[in-house]
Amino acid sequence: ATITGSQFGQSQQYAIDVQNSQVRLQGNQLRGIDNNSGVRLRGQTRALVEGNLILGATKAAIEVSEQQGAVLLAGNRIGDSRGNGIQLRDLAPTATAPLVIDDNLLASSQGSAVDASEVGAVALLDNRIGNTAEYAISLRNATPLAGPLLLSGNRLGRVGKALVRVEGMRDVVLGGNSFDGKPLLQNLLIGDLLPLQGQLLEATVRQGETVRVRQQ
């Protein structure tokens, strides 16, 4: 299925709900989703979600849940979410079916800009995230998963809590990110990365290096 250049307004549940499908969503406008998420992807789904404007979702602008298949979320503008900007739940990406979040603008979420739980691997590249009530990026796995979590080239700032929270990811790669926080008032990195916060910021921000953190 291909949906391009369309406008969705004042949806009651989801503007676009995709299950067990291949879909390309490009250049659409989604405004005002009253009860759920703007876009939901689940099941055996392969999806390209690119260049969309998603404003005013109650749950999340984009929700990916219990899904298996390659997903690229690229160049979307997301704002005014009453929940999270992008919400990821129970995903196990593979090398042949990766999950990539690239070059998106996420602002003004009442939750976290990117909120992930029980996610095996994800790459966040060159995103701009700010003006968010909770975390810029939050990933929590109850049981540690192999990863990797790749954070590269992101610009993160103006959040209510920490910029990045990571719990339960054995392989984390950081490099080229810009952190605009309040060092004396808030931690920039928390969770499993908190004990290494100073070393990681020194290496990745001041020295411009890319660092891999592996945990047993």
N, C-alpha and C positions, 0 to 999 in steps of 0.2 A: 504494500500500500504506500502511496505517496500523497502527502498533504502539504501543499505549498501555497503561500500567499493568502491564507485564509484568516478570518477573524472569528474568534469565539468570545462571547460576552455573557456574563451573569449565569454561568453554569451552576446547576444545583449540586452535582456530584463531581464528575471529572470532565474536563473539556475533551481530552483524548485519553482513552483507556485501551491499552494494547496487551494482548495475551497470545502467546504461541504464534507469533507472526514475524514477518520482516517488514520494517517500516522506515520511511524517510520523512522526517518532519522538518521543513525548511521555510524560513521567512514568514512564519505565522505570528499572529498576535492573539494572546490569551489574556483576558482581563476579567477579574472578579469571579472566583470559583468559591461558591458559598460554603460547602461542607467538606470537600476533600482536596485532592491535589490537581494541579493543572494538567500534568501528563503523568500517567502511570504505565510502567513497563513491567511485565512479569511473565513467568513461564519460559518456554523455549523461544526467546525473542532476540532477533538481531536488529539493532536500531541505530540510525543516524539522526540526532536531534541537533539541528544547526541553525544559528541565526534567528532564533525565535525571541519574541518579547513576551514575558510572562509576569503579570502583575496581579497582586491581590489574591493569592491562593490562601485558603484557610489552613490546609495541612502542610503541603510543600509545593513549590513550583514544579519540581520534577521528582517523582518517586520511582525508585527501582527496587522491586521486592521479589524475593524468591525467584530470581531470574537466572537463566543460563544462556549465554550467547554474547557475541561482541556488541559493545555499546560505546558510542562516541557522542559525548555531549560537548559541543564546540560552538563558541561565539554567540552564546545566548545571553540575553540581558534579563536579569531576574531581580525583582524588587517587591517590597511591601508584602512579603509573606508573613502571615500570622503564625505560621509554624516555622519549619526550616526552609532554606532555599532549595537545596538538593538533599534528598533523604535516601539512604541506601540501607537495605535490610536483607540479611541472609543470602549473600552472593558468594559464589566460588568461581571467579574468573580464571581462565587458563591462558597459556601462551597463544593459543589459536583463537581464543575468544576473550580478549582483554576488555577491561573497563577503563576508559580514558575520559578525563574531564579537562578540557583544554580551552584556554582563552575566553572564559566566561566572565561576565561582570555580575557580581552578586552583592546586593546592598539592601539595607533596611529590612532584615528578617527579625522577627521577634524571638525566634529560636536561634539555632546556629546556621551559618551560611551553608556548610556541608556537614551533615550529621550521618555517620555510618556506624552500623552495628552488625557484628557477625559477617564481616566482609573479608574475604581471603586475600585480595590484592586490588590495588587501585593506583592509578597515576593521575596526579593533579599538576597540570603544567600551565604556567603563564596566565593564571586566573587573577582577577582583581576583586578583592573582598574587603568590605568595610561597612561601618555603621550597622553593626549587628549586635543584638542584645546579649547573646551568650558567646559561643566560640566561633572563630573563623572556620576552623576545621576540627571536628571531633570524631575520633574513631575509637570504638570500644568493642572488644571481643571478650566474651566471658571465658572462653578457652583460647589460649594463644594459637594464632594461625601463622602459616609460613610467610605470607607476604609475597612480593614486597609492597610497601607503601612508598611511592615515589613522589616527593614534593620538590618541584624545580621551577624557578622563574616566577613564583607567585608573589603578588604584592598584597600584604595583609595589614590591616590597621583599623583603629576605632571600633573595638569590640568591648563588650561588657565584662567578659571573663578573660581566659587566656587565649592567645592566638591559635595555638595548636595543642590539642590533647590527644595522646596516643596511648591506648591500653590494649595489650594482648596482640601485638604484631611483632613477629620475631625479626623481620628484616625491614629496616627503614632507611631510605636514602634521601638526604637533604642537600640542596645546593642552589645557589642563585636566587634565593628568596629575599624579599624585602619585608622587614618587620617594623611596623610603626606602632609601638606600644609605649607604656609608661613603666620603665624598668624598675623604678622604686616603688610603684604601686601595684603592679601586676606581674605575674610570671608570663613570659612569652611562650614557653614550652612546658607542659605539665604531663602528668601520668608517668609512663615509663621513661620519658626523656628528661624529667625534672632533675635527676641527679647529674645529668650531663649537660644541662642547659648552658652553663658558662662556656664549656669547651666547644659545644656545637656552634654557639653564636660567634665565638672567636674565630673558629675555622671557616665557617660558611659565610659569615657576613663581613668580618674584618679582613680575612685573608682570601676570600673568594673561592674557597675550595668546595668540593663535593665530598660529603662524608657518608659512609655506610655504617649503620649501627645494627649489629647482630646480637640477638639474645638467645640464650638456650631455652 
